[in-house]
């Protein structure tokens, strides 16, 4: 049986070591999720939901990533990582205690006395990515999650798009988002 892949603070606290390591999850119909072991997207092909709109082709990046903040006793711990010219911000890798691939990506964090895990996996045969957060130990905390939506062909890059709707549909435990009104859907033919 193959051994699982796991990295600890010695790798995770080094940008040179971490940014050269990536993970990939697939759904069996041409869609995928991928990023670095920090969850920092460094390629146009990184994202949490790269959907095959006409399986196995027509790939669109729908969900780029989540900006995640743990709030413990009123104190904010930003768990995400982004690279801007000359700076990494926020610096969530400083709270990342482990990363393992067994069988899917699991990110482990320790911040403010809280230990938590984030798991990312895709549902086989569907353009669905599941991101699950599990509080392992510590005081109660809140988790603030901001989705970064892309809605672009996976070969392209995009900028701000005024045609995208900003409203959300919410139900207990679920949030849904429709990027465009039916008369404004912009899906390029490949």
Beta strands, then each sheet from edge to edge (+ up, - down):
strand 1: 5-8
strand 2: 22-26
strand 3: 32-36
strand 4: 47-54
strand 5: 57-72
strand 6: 75-78
strand 7: 81-84
strand 8: 87-91
strand 9: 96-101
strand 10: 105-111
strand 11: 114-122
strand 12: 129-137
strand 13: 142-153
strand 14: 169-171
strand 15: 174-176
sheet 1: 1+ 9- 10+ 11- 12+
sheet 2: 2+ 3- 4+ 5- 6+
sheet 3: 2+ 3- 4+ 5- 13+
sheet 4: 7+ 8-
sheet 5: 14+ 15-
end
